[in-house]
Amino acid sequence: MKKQAVRANIMTTTWNRDDLVGYISDRYKELNGIRPRFNWDEWSTEDLEAECDSLNAQIEYEIHRDRLEMEAALGAMLEYAPDFETAQRWAKEFV
């Protein structure tokens, strides 16, 4: 019973402004290679949460696109490789 209560508290943890700003900064850098230089004091908590959602959607899109590109590359390797094992080896060497 105690474990469930602790787990429920962990799942409902709310982020403060600093957490949101840190998350946005990290995800923005992950996507763009640089940290954002915004005046965070001008952003409401709702704006920060919306930006987190937007960045998450961009990251999900990038992951999906990367997966499609890798599948296409593997398909091309399978087309030209003499067998599946060779195609797998080529794919590992490619990455």
C-alpha positions, -999 to +999 in steps of 0.1 A: +000+000+000+028+024+009+046+017-024+015+027-044+013+060-026+049+068-033+045+059-069+014+081-073+034+110-058+062+105-082+038+104-112+020+136-102+052+157-095+048+192-110+077+211-124+086+245-113+097+273-136+134+265-133+126+228-142+107+239-173+134+264-184+161+238-179+141+212-199+135+237-227+171+247-228+183+210-230+158+200-256+164+231-277+201+224-277+195+188-286+175+200-316+195+230-327+230+226-313+229+258-293+212+269-261+183+294-265+188+329-254+153+340-243+143+364-216+126+337-195+111+363-172+087+373-200+074+338-203+043+326-183+042+291-169+017+283-196+041+295-223+069+274-209+046+243-208+035+249-244+071+253-255+079+219-238+051+203-257+063+219-289+098+207-284+086+172-275+066+171-307+097+182-327+118+155-311+092+128-318+091+139-354+129+138-357+130+103-341+103+091-365+121+106-395+154+091-385+138+057-382+123+060-417+157+070-431+174+040-413+147+016-426+152+030-462+190+026-458+185-010-446+162-017-475+188-005-499+215-026-482+192-056-483+187-050-520+224-051-528+238-074-501+243-110-510+225-120-477+208-106-446+238-111-424+260-090-448+233-063-448+233-063-410+271-060-409+270-031-434+244-014-413+265-017-382+295-003-400+274+025-414+264+037-379 
